Amino acid sequence: MSNHIESRLEELGCRLPPAPTPVGSYGPVTRIGNLAVTSGQIPMVEGKVRTPGKVGAELGEQQGYELARICALNALAQLKACVGDLDRIARIVRVEGYIRSADGFTGQANVTNGASDLLNELYGAEEKHTRIAIGANELPGGAAVEISVWAEVTD
């Protein structure tokens, strides 16, 4: 039984949380063939939104970066629940970042790097994933960040 990715997470000081329960009428992850796509993951920790607010107002860019890492961990938990083992993820294909932004804040890409950097540390950055980083006026539960991950799965 392989657990390279989870061991690497521990080395990075991260803990894989249980997969968060969806808060709406949707599935947390969908698999079509060798592609698995998570729904948007907000920085839920033990059932509560961590540090709600707008980046560029109540929260700084570095706080947003850390929240994006939490979102990426939640996405990994969803992927593990779907495919059974994070070592079955061949590569990260796409990261979508939505940042609850104050007027005039333009650092959405830097915030989304919190998710991208973690995923690159785990799966390598040789074949970089595609990405989108968008500013949003509001996000579910007042979350500052929402991240969705697309992954290629091997059998």
C-alpha positions in Angstrom: 0.0 0.0 0.0 1.5 3.3 -1.2 1.2 6.5 0.7 4.0 8.7 -0.7 1.8 11.8 -1.1 0.4 11.6 2.5 3.9 11.1 3.8 5.0 14.1 1.9 2.1 16.1 3.3 3.4 15.2 6.8 6.9 16.3 5.9 5.4 19.7 4.9 3.7 20.0 8.2 0.2 19.5 6.7 -2.6 17.1 7.9 -5.1 15.7 5.5 -8.5 16.5 6.9 -11.6 14.4 6.6 -13.4 15.3 3.3 -15.8 18.1 4.1 -19.5 17.5 3.8 -21.1 19.5 0.9 -23.2 22.4 2.1 -25.6 22.4 -0.9 -27.2 20.2 -3.5 -24.1 19.0 -5.3 -21.5 16.3 -5.2 -18.1 17.1 -3.7 -16.2 15.5 -6.5 -17.0 14.0 -9.9 -15.0 11.4 -11.8 -15.3 11.0 -15.6 -12.8 8.4 -16.9 -9.3 9.4 -15.7 -10.4 13.0 -14.7 -11.6 13.9 -11.2 -12.9 17.4 -10.5 -13.7 18.7 -7.1 -16.5 21.2 -6.3 -15.3 24.5 -4.9 -13.6 23.9 -1.6 -13.7 26.7 1.0 -11.3 26.8 4.0 -13.5 24.7 6.3 -11.7 23.4 9.4 -13.7 21.2 11.8 -17.0 22.2 10.2 -16.4 26.0 10.3 -15.1 28.6 7.8 -11.6 29.6 8.9 -11.0 33.3 8.9 -13.9 34.8 6.9 -13.5 38.2 5.3 -12.3 39.9 2.2 -8.7 39.8 1.1 -7.4 43.3 0.8 -9.7 44.5 3.6 -10.0 42.4 6.8 -7.4 39.9 5.5 -4.0 40.3 4.1 -2.6 38.6 1.0 -0.5 36.2 3.0 -3.6 35.2 5.1 -5.4 34.5 1.8 -2.5 32.4 0.6 -2.7 30.2 3.8 -6.5 29.9 3.3 -5.9 28.7 -0.2 -3.6 26.0 1.2 -6.4 24.8 3.5 -8.8 24.8 0.5 -6.3 22.6 -1.5 -6.0 20.2 1.5 -9.8 19.9 1.5 -9.8 19.3 -2.3 -7.2 16.5 -1.7 -9.4 15.0 0.9 -12.3 15.0 -1.6 -10.0 13.4 -4.2 -8.9 10.7 -1.8 -12.5 9.9 -0.9 -13.2 9.5 -4.6 -10.2 7.5 -5.8 -9.0 5.9 -2.5 -5.4 6.8 -2.6 -3.7 10.2 -3.4 -0.9 8.3 -5.1 -3.4 7.4 -7.8 -3.3 11.1 -8.8 -0.9 11.2 -11.8 -0.9 15.0 -12.0 -2.9 18.1 -11.2 -4.5 19.4 -14.4 -6.1 22.7 -13.3 -6.7 24.8 -10.3 -9.5 27.3 -10.1 -9.2 30.1 -7.5 -12.0 32.4 -6.4 -10.9 35.2 -4.0 -13.4 37.2 -2.0 -11.7 40.6 -2.7 -12.0 44.1 -1.4 -12.5 46.8 -4.1 -9.1 47.5 -5.7 -7.4 44.3 -4.6 -5.6 42.7 -7.5 -3.5 40.0 -5.9 -5.8 37.1 -6.6 -3.0 35.2 -8.4 -0.7 35.5 -5.4 -3.5 34.2 -3.1 -4.2 31.3 -5.4 -0.5 30.4 -5.3 -1.2 29.0 -1.8 -3.1 26.1 -3.5 -0.8 25.9 -6.5 2.4 25.9 -4.5 1.2 23.1 -2.2 0.0 20.9 -5.1 3.3 21.5 -7.0 5.3 20.5 -3.9 3.3 17.2 -3.8 2.9 16.3 -7.4 5.8 18.2 -9.0 5.9 21.3 -11.1 7.4 19.8 -14.2 4.1 19.8 -16.0 2.4 22.8 -14.5 -1.3 22.9 -14.1 -3.5 25.4 -15.8 -5.2 27.9 -13.6 -7.7 30.7 -13.1 -7.7 33.3 -10.3 -10.8 35.4 -10.1 -11.9 38.1 -7.7 -15.4 37.7 -6.3 -17.6 40.0 -4.3 -18.9 37.3 -2.0 -18.3 33.5 -1.5 -20.3 30.9 0.4 -20.3 31.3 4.2 -18.3 34.5 4.0 -15.2 32.5 3.0 -12.3 34.5 1.7 -11.1 31.8 -0.8 -12.7 28.9 -2.8 -10.5 26.5 -4.7 -11.5 23.7 -7.2 -9.0 21.1 -8.4 -9.0 19.0 -11.5 -6.8 15.9 -11.4 -5.7 13.1 -13.7 -6.2 9.7 -12.1 -4.4 6.4 -12.9 -5.8 3.0 -12.3 
